[in-house]
Amino acid sequence: MQQLFESKSLVSVSTQPRPKETLSVQSYQFNTPTNLTLKIFNAGASPKALIAYCVKNSNGSRYANSSWPGPTIPPAVAISVNILIDG
């Protein structure tokens, strides 16, 4: 780690590569016109919490759930996630 001094404050700069964190959709299934199931895989090294979603239809209308109590996905695990659209 390299340390730089600027304006009397300490700034730390790391030259180490950061781990890549990835979620990927492995499959999806439309259950009804307003219900979708996604199979999501966490390829990262730490758990990922899903906290909100936004869906845009072919007409450009958006449906969002910003207070969704979604699941936490452990590393190297795929889970099924249900997305509801109540437009």
Backbone bond lengths (Angstrom), bond angles and torsions (degrees), N, CA, C in turn:
res aa  C-N    CA-C-N  psi(-1)  N-CA   C-N-CA  omega(-1)  CA-C   N-CA-C  phi
1 M - - - 1.430 - - 1.517 108.43 -
2 Q 1.305 115.95 133.12 1.448 122.51 179.32 1.526 108.63 -99.34
3 Q 1.328 117.59 137.86 1.453 120.94 179.00 1.514 109.74 -112.83
4 L 1.311 116.20 132.76 1.450 122.89 179.95 1.516 108.94 -118.20
5 F 1.311 117.38 145.05 1.455 121.39 177.19 1.519 108.13 -113.24
6 E 1.325 116.57 129.51 1.444 120.96 -178.96 1.522 108.40 -148.36
7 S 1.298 117.61 129.61 1.463 123.64 178.91 1.525 111.92 51.46
8 K 1.308 116.45 41.88 1.466 122.92 178.12 1.527 113.68 61.01
9 S 1.327 118.03 21.33 1.461 120.59 174.75 1.517 108.66 -124.06
10 L 1.299 115.80 148.48 1.459 122.21 -178.33 1.526 109.30 -88.43
11 V 1.315 116.86 127.96 1.451 122.87 176.59 1.524 107.20 -121.48
12 S 1.327 117.23 127.21 1.463 121.42 178.28 1.518 109.43 -102.61
13 V 1.305 116.07 134.29 1.464 122.09 178.36 1.520 107.41 -123.65
14 S 1.316 116.39 123.53 1.458 120.83 178.79 1.517 109.08 -95.94
15 T 1.323 115.93 133.75 1.467 120.25 176.41 1.525 110.95 -102.10
16 Q 1.345 117.55 6.09 1.452 121.74 178.44 1.530 109.32 -78.96
17 P 1.335 118.12 142.06 1.471 119.35 176.93 1.527 110.18 -66.82
18 R 1.311 115.82 143.68 1.462 121.24 178.51 1.530 109.22 -89.70
19 P 1.336 116.94 144.92 1.468 118.73 178.42 1.527 110.38 -66.81
20 K 1.305 115.78 146.86 1.458 121.44 178.98 1.524 108.63 -88.12
21 E 1.310 116.12 126.77 1.458 121.89 178.78 1.524 108.20 -108.71
22 T 1.315 116.84 126.38 1.452 120.39 -173.00 1.517 112.01 -138.50
23 L 1.328 115.95 134.09 1.460 123.08 166.24 1.524 106.26 -112.40
24 S 1.318 116.48 137.99 1.466 118.54 178.30 1.523 109.84 -134.14
25 V 1.328 115.04 143.90 1.464 120.99 175.83 1.519 107.11 -86.53
26 Q 1.329 115.73 116.36 1.463 119.99 -179.65 1.515 111.97 -86.08
27 S 1.331 116.39 -32.22 1.463 120.09 177.77 1.519 109.22 -161.40
28 Y 1.318 115.59 166.29 1.456 120.81 175.25 1.515 108.96 -147.21
29 Q 1.336 115.54 156.35 1.459 121.04 179.64 1.518 108.33 -146.99
30 F 1.338 116.52 127.46 1.451 120.95 173.46 1.520 107.99 -83.12
31 N 1.317 116.57 117.42 1.462 121.43 179.60 1.530 110.82 -86.57
32 T 1.315 116.18 -39.07 1.463 124.86 174.81 1.529 105.48 -147.45
33 P 1.325 118.36 175.31 1.468 118.61 176.81 1.535 113.99 -62.68
34 T 1.333 118.19 -16.97 1.469 120.96 -179.26 1.529 113.08 -121.37
35 N 1.325 116.88 20.16 1.463 120.74 -177.56 1.528 109.20 -144.25
36 L 1.324 115.81 124.79 1.462 122.29 -177.23 1.519 109.30 -130.97
37 T 1.318 117.04 136.91 1.458 121.52 173.52 1.519 108.88 -110.39
38 L 1.343 116.10 126.11 1.458 122.88 176.78 1.519 109.00 -109.25
39 K 1.314 117.67 139.79 1.460 121.71 169.97 1.520 106.05 -102.81
40 I 1.351 116.32 112.50 1.463 122.55 -173.78 1.523 109.75 -112.91
41 F 1.330 115.96 132.11 1.463 123.03 179.95 1.520 109.77 -109.09
42 N 1.331 117.07 131.53 1.464 122.69 175.22 1.521 107.85 -95.00
43 A 1.333 116.47 104.84 1.464 121.61 179.86 1.521 111.73 -92.03
44 G 1.323 117.53 4.92 1.456 121.58 -179.03 1.515 112.64 -87.09
45 A 1.330 115.06 -175.47 1.462 121.95 -176.55 1.521 113.32 -99.07
46 S 1.338 117.74 -3.01 1.457 120.24 -179.14 1.524 109.97 -135.84
47 P 1.331 117.24 158.50 1.474 119.88 178.38 1.523 111.50 -62.52
48 K 1.329 116.28 148.97 1.462 122.08 178.08 1.521 108.77 -122.62
49 A 1.328 116.99 129.87 1.457 122.34 177.80 1.523 109.12 -100.41
50 L 1.315 116.41 128.45 1.458 121.22 175.16 1.530 106.77 -92.05
51 I 1.332 116.77 125.10 1.465 119.65 -172.05 1.529 113.88 -122.66
52 A 1.321 118.71 -11.46 1.459 121.58 -179.32 1.522 109.05 -163.75
53 Y 1.341 115.48 161.29 1.458 118.80 171.91 1.519 109.95 -149.99
54 C 1.327 114.37 159.43 1.459 122.21 177.63 1.527 107.55 -140.31
55 V 1.332 116.28 131.69 1.461 122.06 -179.30 1.525 107.92 -121.08
56 K 1.327 116.30 136.25 1.464 121.42 177.35 1.521 108.18 -119.03
57 N 1.344 116.88 126.46 1.456 119.40 -179.16 1.526 111.14 -88.19
58 S 1.323 116.79 179.28 1.464 121.30 -175.70 1.524 112.98 -66.92
59 N 1.336 118.14 -18.62 1.468 122.06 176.64 1.520 112.20 -87.32
60 G 1.340 117.17 -4.56 1.449 121.40 -179.56 1.520 114.45 92.25
61 S 1.334 117.42 -0.31 1.471 120.45 177.25 1.523 109.38 -73.09
62 R 1.327 115.66 140.17 1.462 121.00 -179.56 1.524 110.59 -110.67
63 Y 1.325 115.31 142.02 1.454 123.25 175.56 1.520 106.77 -126.63
64 A 1.313 116.85 121.10 1.465 120.64 -175.10 1.519 110.57 -125.85
65 N 1.312 114.67 150.36 1.458 122.19 171.78 1.523 105.66 -133.11
66 S 1.324 115.71 97.74 1.463 120.38 -175.99 1.523 113.33 -90.01
67 S 1.316 117.65 -3.58 1.469 120.22 177.19 1.528 110.36 -123.61
68 W 1.313 115.00 36.96 1.459 122.66 -177.82 1.523 110.67 -73.46
69 P 1.332 118.34 124.17 1.467 119.68 176.01 1.530 110.16 -83.82
70 G 1.311 115.43 65.25 1.459 120.95 -176.00 1.514 112.70 -69.99
71 P 1.315 116.26 172.46 1.459 121.53 -176.81 1.526 112.45 -78.91
72 T 1.320 115.50 165.59 1.460 123.01 168.74 1.516 106.83 -105.12
73 I 1.327 116.53 129.81 1.463 121.64 -176.26 1.520 108.74 -104.31
74 P 1.340 117.59 117.29 1.468 120.50 178.02 1.534 111.17 -67.09
75 P 1.330 117.55 160.52 1.465 120.74 176.69 1.526 111.66 -59.50
76 A 1.316 116.33 143.30 1.468 124.12 175.99 1.527 112.84 60.23
77 V 1.329 117.20 32.12 1.465 121.97 -179.32 1.526 108.82 -130.10
78 A 1.335 116.01 142.15 1.460 122.47 172.68 1.519 108.29 -109.07
79 I 1.333 116.76 135.47 1.462 120.87 177.25 1.524 109.20 -131.78
80 S 1.327 115.63 158.75 1.457 121.82 174.35 1.519 108.61 -92.69
81 V 1.327 115.32 134.84 1.458 122.30 -177.59 1.531 107.72 -126.40
82 N 1.330 116.51 128.95 1.450 121.26 -179.91 1.536 109.96 -96.17
83 I 1.324 116.37 129.03 1.461 122.82 179.46 1.542 107.17 -114.58
84 L 1.352 114.98 123.62 1.460 120.56 179.06 1.523 109.74 -107.72
85 I 1.329 115.69 138.52 1.458 122.13 176.52 1.516 106.56 -119.85
86 D 1.303 116.36 114.61 1.462 119.34 -176.33 1.515 112.20 -114.65
87 G 1.347 115.54 41.23 1.449 123.34 -175.47 1.467 114.10 -45.53
